[in-house]
Every structure is written in C-alpha cells, then in structure tokens.
Amino acid sequence: MSGVDATPVGERAVVGYYVHHVGSGHLSRAGSVAAALAGRAAVTGLSSVARPAGWDGGWVTLPLDADEHPVGGAAAVDGSATASGDAHDVSAGGRLHWVPVGHAGLRERMAGISAWIAAARPSVIVSDVSVEVALLARLHGVPVVTVALPGRRDDEAHRLGFAVSSAIISAWPDSAEGMLTGLDPDARAKHTAVGAIARFPSDEAGPAVPEPSADGRPRVLVLSGSGGGGMSAAARARAEASAPDWQWDVIGGPGGRWVADPWPFIRSADVVVTHAGQNAVAEVAAARVPAVVIAQDRPHDEQRHTARALERGPWPVVTADSFEDADWPALLRAAAELDGDDWSTWNDGRGAARAADVILRVARAEDVLEAGL
C-alpha cells in the first residue's frame, strides 16, 4: 500500500470512498460528498488519482491497473495462466469489468484496499465506481454504497455490483425518467436518485466573472470535457462562421483551452454548449444557464440516456446530435429563449447532502450490528 496517511477517527462512522481514476467527474463528486460528510464521519479516499488539494481526511494512493499487458499476455507478467486458457481475459468471462490476469498493479491495488480495511475497520465503503472494489469490500464484510452512472446497466458485472451493495445512489433527480435502465426489482428498491452533485452550490455567488464582450454580443461557452470527443477546431470554425452574432469560447477538448476553474466562465455565459457528462450538466444547472446538450459516445449509452432524459423533462435544454453539423443559429436562438431558473429541479444544491445521508444510514446500520444492539 503506497501513499497512505492516517485518518483521525473522532466519529463512529468510518467511510472509505473509492474514486475511479478516469476523467475528472468521479473525483469532483467525491469531494462534494466528502465535504457533506465532514463532521459526521471520517472519510478516506481510495484512488489511483493523487490526493486533491483541499481533501480533508485520509487518502490511500493506489497503483494503476490499466496499462496494457506486454506481448505474450498475462502469462508473460508473472507466469500465470487463466483458468479459461485466455491469457488476455480481463473480465473473468464477462462477470466483471476489469480484472486482468497476472497484473501486478491490480494485485497491489486490491491488497492496498484490503490492508486499509483491516487497519481502519470502515463502517461503509462507497464505490464510485468499480464493481471489483464493491465486491472486494463486501467480501471483507463491509457494506457498500455504489454510485450508479446513467445508461443501460444490465450486464452481468453491473448486476453483481448492485446485488452486493446495501444502497445505490445516483446524481440526478428522481423526476429524470430513463436515466438508468436495466435494474432488477431488488436493485430498484435500493436505488436513490439524490439530485445533481456539483462542485459549486447553486446559490453561491462564486468568483468574479470575466469581462463581457466589448461589442455586446451574447456569449456562448462550449464545454468539450476531458473524456474524449467534443468540439474540434474545424467544428468550432464552422460554428463561429455560421453564428457570428455570438461570442464563442471553448474550454477543453481538441479545439479549446484548459482552465483550472470553469465556474466563472459558465456563470458569465448566455448559453452553454456541453456534452452530456454528469458533472458538466450539474455545474451548468448550478449556474442556471440554458444549455445545448450534445451526447458523446460512451459505454452503456451513458450520455445518450442523459440527453434523452433532459429533453423529455422541464429543464432549459435543447439537444443536438453532433458538434460537427449542428444548426447553430437555430440551436442558440432556441436555448437563449429558455429560462435558466428551470434548472432548479435538476440541481437544488442538496444532492451531496442527500448522498451523505444515504451513506451514513448504511454506516450506522453496520455500527449497530457490530455493537450487537
């Protein structure tokens, strides 16, 4: 186990929070929920991501398990072979998502989590999100709260992860129909949609916003994200040419710039164009800015489920199929006519607090059981 610092335990509830290392959304959500748990539980982050600035609690830095096997497959790593005879089997025959045979990083990260569990004796572990970590925690007798992502999640691995979880939470409002499909009755009974979780409270004034455009044109901000896809430089050029009455700015993606804090730019926009990632939508909703939402290709149709739910609901959103060939004048005109305050039912600023309540409810049930009460 590497990169471990001690967690002061002043409360009964001890929470381990596993943070998936791909993209920035899992870490952002974990920070918001951990802040909501502050003073009520001792929270330790478990992740291959470096401990973020401002994290108030312990952090266990886990080895990565995502590098590719060398030529020869898993047997070349430590001489082992899979039971199925497939040295490249990373899903245990489709029953899990990522368990590459003979991978030292996987072995060490799982051992690191086990060592922390043995030392900290957690009341609950939150998995955001890994079926394998959820299963590992439950095999240690620790109850699990799984964070469910949008999309169709009826594959065998997801069903197993949901089945071993004591509770399932998701970061969208209960009124968003069709965000998560494929749950069996048992999983549906354990599922709570807590509402959007954003880094910025919806009532927060935030930092000073950028200066408005000198020529008075309305501002459109494009959030391309860090997970692939987004608006290319060529698509941006076509968009600006087709809608010259707007001032364009692009953050992230191949055609944009990187900024550490997009919040002031979101708040100053008249319309935001965004992919359908959970955190991007949550932050646009927090800022109460109308949006054009364009779903990107993701596993399990994650973003397409989100875009369809937004389109069906009362939120200030118009959708398009692609950044590349969108009718920008019509889309921006339609979005600008929407009322940004209609985001209030998507993100009311209380999603992280509700998630914390679910986590503590599971933790306290375990504490009572352990005490024999």
C-alpha positions in Angstrom: 0.0 0.0 0.0 1.5 3.3 -1.0 0.8 7.0 -0.3 -1.2 6.3 2.9 -1.8 9.0 5.6 -3.7 8.4 8.8 -7.3 9.4 9.2 -8.2 10.8 12.6 -11.2 8.9 13.7 -13.4 11.1 16.0 -16.7 9.7 15.0 -18.1 6.2 14.9 -18.7 6.2 11.2 -15.5 5.5 9.1 -16.1 5.8 5.4 -13.8 4.6 2.6 -14.5 6.4 -0.7 -13.2 4.7 -3.9 -12.7 7.2 -6.7 -12.3 5.9 -10.3 -9.3 7.5 -11.9 -10.6 8.1 -15.5 -12.0 11.6 -16.1 -12.5 14.3 -13.5 -16.1 13.7 -12.6 -15.7 10.9 -10.1 -13.1 13.0 -8.1 -15.3 16.1 -8.2 -18.3 14.2 -7.0 -16.2 12.6 -4.2 -15.0 16.0 -3.0 -18.6 17.3 -2.7 -19.9 14.3 -0.9 -16.9 14.1 1.4 -17.5 17.8 2.3 -21.1 17.0 3.1 -19.9 14.2 5.4 -17.4 16.5 7.2 -18.0 16.5 11.0 -20.2 13.4 10.7 -17.8 10.8 9.6 -14.1 10.2 9.0 -13.6 9.8 5.2 -10.6 8.3 3.5 -10.2 8.4 -0.3 -9.0 5.3 -2.1 -7.8 6.0 -5.7 -5.1 6.0 -8.2 -5.7 9.7 -8.6 -3.4 11.9 -6.5 -4.9 13.4 -3.3 -6.7 16.6 -4.4 -6.0 19.9 -2.8 -8.5 20.6 -0.1 -9.3 17.0 0.7 -10.0 16.9 4.5 -9.3 13.3 5.5 -7.1 10.4 4.7 -6.0 9.3 1.3 -4.7 6.0 0.0 -2.9 6.3 -3.3 -3.4 3.0 -5.2 -1.3 1.6 -8.0 -2.7 1.7 -11.5 -4.1 -1.4 -13.1 -4.8 0.0 -16.6 -1.5 -0.4 -18.5 -1.6 -2.9 -21.3 0.0 -6.4 -21.0 3.2 -7.0 -22.9 3.3 -9.3 -25.8 2.5 -12.8 -24.6 -0.3 -11.7 -22.4 -0.8 -12.1 -18.7 1.4 -15.2 -18.6 4.4 -13.0 -19.5 3.8 -10.8 -16.5 4.1 -13.4 -13.7 4.0 -16.8 -15.4 0.3 -17.4 -14.6 -2.4 -18.5 -16.9 -6.2 -18.0 -16.8 -8.5 -20.9 -15.9 -10.2 -20.4 -19.3 -6.9 -20.6 -21.1 -7.3 -16.9 -22.3 -4.2 -15.1 -21.1 -5.9 -11.8 -22.1 -9.2 -12.3 -20.2 -9.8 -9.0 -18.4 -13.4 -9.6 -17.5 -13.5 -13.1 -15.9 -15.7 -14.3 -18.8 -17.9 -11.2 -18.7 -18.7 -11.5 -15.0 -16.6 -8.5 -14.0 -15.4 -5.3 -15.8 -11.6 -5.2 -15.3 -9.5 -8.0 -13.7 -6.5 -8.6 -16.0 -4.9 -11.9 -15.0 -1.4 -11.7 -13.6 -1.3 -7.9 -13.5 0.9 -6.6 -10.7 -0.9 -3.3 -10.5 -4.3 -4.9 -10.0 -2.8 -7.2 -7.3 -1.2 -4.4 -5.4 -4.2 -2.1 -5.5 -6.5 -4.8 -4.2 -4.0 -5.6 -1.5 -3.8 -2.0 -0.6 -7.5 -1.6 -0.2 -7.6 -4.8 1.9 -4.8 -3.6 4.1 -6.7 -0.3 4.7 -9.9 -2.2 5.5 -8.1 -4.3 8.1 -6.5 -1.3 9.7 -9.4 1.2 9.6 -12.4 -1.2 10.0 -14.7 1.0 8.0 -18.4 1.2 8.6 -19.1 1.5 4.8 -17.2 1.8 1.5 -18.5 4.0 -1.3 -17.7 2.7 -4.8 -17.6 5.5 -7.5 -17.3 3.4 -9.3 -15.9 -0.1 -9.6 -17.7 -3.4 -9.4 -14.5 -5.1 -8.4 -13.9 -2.7 -5.4 -17.6 -3.1 -4.4 -17.2 -6.9 -4.4 -13.8 -6.8 -2.6 -15.3 -4.6 0.2 -18.3 -6.9 0.6 -16.0 -10.0 0.7 -14.4 -8.3 3.7 -17.8 -7.9 5.4 -18.0 -4.2 4.7 -21.3 -2.8 3.4 -21.1 -1.0 0.1 -22.8 2.1 -1.3 -22.5 2.1 -5.1 -22.7 5.2 -7.2 -24.7 4.3 -10.3 -24.0 6.1 -13.6 -26.6 6.7 -16.3 -27.1 4.2 -19.1 -28.3 0.7 -19.6 -26.6 -1.3 -16.8 -28.0 -4.8 -17.1 -24.8 -6.6 -17.9 -23.7 -9.4 -15.6 -21.0 -7.3 -13.9 -23.3 -4.4 -13.1 -26.0 -6.8 -11.8 -23.4 -8.3 -9.4 -22.2 -5.0 -8.2 -25.7 -3.8 -7.5 -26.6 -7.1 -5.8 -23.8 -6.9 -3.3 -24.5 -3.2 -2.5 -26.5 -2.1 0.5 -27.6 1.0 -1.3 -27.3 2.5 -4.7 -27.2 6.3 -5.3 -27.2 8.4 -8.5 -26.6 12.0 -9.0 -29.7 13.2 -10.8 -33.3 14.0 -9.7 -35.9 11.3 -9.2 -38.0 13.0 -11.8 -35.4 12.4 -14.6 -37.1 9.4 -16.3 -35.0 6.9 -18.1 -31.5 7.9 -16.8 -30.7 4.4 -15.6 -32.3 1.3 -17.2 -31.8 -2.4 -16.7 -32.1 -2.6 -12.9 -33.8 -5.6 -11.5 -36.5 -5.2 -8.8 -34.0 -5.6 -5.9 -31.7 -3.0 -7.3 -34.5 -0.6 -7.9 -35.6 -0.9 -4.3 -32.1 0.0 -3.1 -31.7 2.9 -5.5 -32.0 6.6 -4.5 -31.7 9.4 -7.0 -30.2 12.2 -4.8 -30.2 15.0 -7.4 -27.2 16.6 -9.2 -23.9 16.9 -7.4 -21.8 19.8 -8.4 -18.7 21.5 -7.0 -20.5 24.8 -6.8 -23.7 25.3 -4.8 -26.5 26.7 -6.9 -26.8 29.8 -4.6 -23.0 30.5 -4.5 -22.0 33.9 -6.0 -18.6 32.5 -7.0 -15.6 34.4 -8.2 -15.6 37.4 -10.3 -16.8 36.7 -13.9 -14.8 37.6 -17.0 -15.5 40.9 -18.6 -18.4 40.9 -21.0 -17.6 41.1 -24.7 -16.7 44.5 -25.8 -19.1 44.6 -28.7 -22.1 43.4 -26.7 -22.6 40.1 -28.4 -24.1 37.3 -26.3 -21.7 34.8 -25.0 -21.7 31.0 -25.8 -19.4 28.8 -23.9 -18.5 25.3 -25.2 -17.6 22.7 -22.6 -15.8 19.8 -24.5 -14.7 17.9 -21.5 -11.7 15.7 -20.8 -13.1 12.3 -21.7 -12.7 12.4 -25.5 -14.9 13.8 -28.2 -16.0 17.4 -28.0 -15.8 20.2 -30.5 -12.9 20.0 -32.9 -11.1 23.1 -34.1 -12.7 22.7 -37.6 -16.2 22.4 -36.0 -15.5 25.5 -34.0 -14.5 27.4 -37.1 -17.8 26.3 -38.8 -19.8 27.2 -35.7 -18.4 30.7 -35.4 -18.9 31.3 -39.1 -22.5 30.2 -39.0 -23.3 32.2 -35.9 -21.2 35.3 -36.0 -23.7 37.2 -33.8 -22.3 35.2 -30.8 -19.0 35.4 -29.0 -17.6 31.9 -28.8 -15.3 30.4 -26.2 -14.3 26.7 -25.9 -12.9 25.0 -22.8 -11.4 21.5 -23.1 -11.3 19.1 -26.0 -9.2 19.3 -29.1 -10.5 22.8 -30.1 -10.4 24.5 -26.8 -8.2 25.7 -23.9 -7.8 24.2 -20.5 -8.8 26.3 -17.4 -8.5 25.1 -13.8 -11.8 26.7 -12.8 -14.5 26.8 -15.4 -17.1 28.2 -13.0 -16.7 31.9 -13.7 -16.9 31.2 -17.5 -20.1 29.1 -17.1 -21.7 31.8 -14.9 -20.9 34.5 -17.4 -22.3 32.7 -20.5 -25.7 33.4 -22.0 -25.8 29.8 -23.4 -23.6 26.8 -22.6 -23.0 24.1 -25.2 -21.9 20.9 -23.4 -21.5 17.2 -23.7 -23.9 15.2 -21.5 -21.5 14.2 -18.8 -23.0 14.3 -15.3 -20.7 16.9 -13.8 -20.8 19.3 -16.7 -24.6 19.2 -16.7 -24.7 19.6 -12.9 -22.5 22.7 -13.0 -24.4 24.3 -15.8 -27.5 23.6 -13.8 -26.0 25.2 -10.7 -25.2 28.3 -12.7 -28.8 28.4 -14.0 -27.7 28.9 -17.6 -29.7 27.4 -20.6 -27.8 24.8 -22.5 -27.4 23.0 -25.8 -26.6 19.4 -24.9 -24.8 17.1 -27.3 -24.3 13.4 -26.1 -21.0 11.8 -26.8 -20.4 8.1 -27.4 -19.7 6.4 -24.0 -20.1 2.8 -22.8 -23.6 1.7 -21.9 -25.0 4.7 -23.8 -24.4 6.8 -20.7 -24.6 10.3 -22.2 -27.4 9.4 -24.6 -29.6 8.3 -21.7 -28.9 11.7 -20.0 -29.6 13.7 -23.1 -32.9 12.0 -23.7 -34.0 12.4 -20.1 -33.1 16.1 -20.2 -35.0 16.5 -23.5 -38.1 14.9 -22.0 -38.1 16.9 -18.8 -38.8 20.5 -17.9 -35.2 21.7 -17.9 -33.8 24.5 -20.1 -32.1 22.3 -22.6 -32.2 21.8 -26.4 -30.3 18.8 -27.8 -28.3 18.1 -30.9 -26.7 15.0 -32.4 -23.3 16.3 -33.1 -20.9 19.2 -32.7 -19.8 18.8 -36.3 -23.0 19.5 -38.2 -25.3 21.3 -35.8 -27.6 24.1 -36.9 -26.0 26.6 -34.5 -28.1 29.7 -35.2 -31.3 27.8 -34.6 -30.0 25.9 -31.5 -28.6 29.0 -29.8 -31.7 31.0 -30.5 -33.9 28.3 -29.1 -31.7 27.9 -26.0 -31.5 31.6 -25.3 -35.3 31.8 -25.1 -35.4 29.3 -22.2 -35.4 30.2 -18.5 -32.3 29.1 -16.7 -34.1 29.1 -13.4 -35.8 25.9 -14.6 -32.6 24.1 -13.7 -33.6 24.3 -10.1 -35.3 20.9 -10.0 -32.2 19.2 -11.6 -29.8 20.8 -9.1 -31.2 22.3 -6.0 -27.8 22.3 -4.2 -28.7 19.5 -1.9 -27.6 16.4 -3.8 -24.3 15.9 -1.9 -26.1 16.2 1.4 -28.7 13.6 0.4 -25.9 11.3 -0.7 -24.2 11.7 2.6 -27.4 10.8 4.4 -27.7 7.6 2.5 -24.1 6.7 3.2 -24.4 7.4 6.9 -27.6 5.4 7.1 -25.8 2.3 5.8 -22.8 3.1 8.1 -24.9 3.4 11.2 -26.7 0.2 10.4 -23.4 -1.6 10.3 -22.3 0.1 13.6 -25.4 -1.1 15.3 -24.9 -4.6 14.0 -21.3 -4.7 15.1 -22.2 -3.5 18.5 -24.7 -6.3 18.9 -27.5 -3.8 19.6 
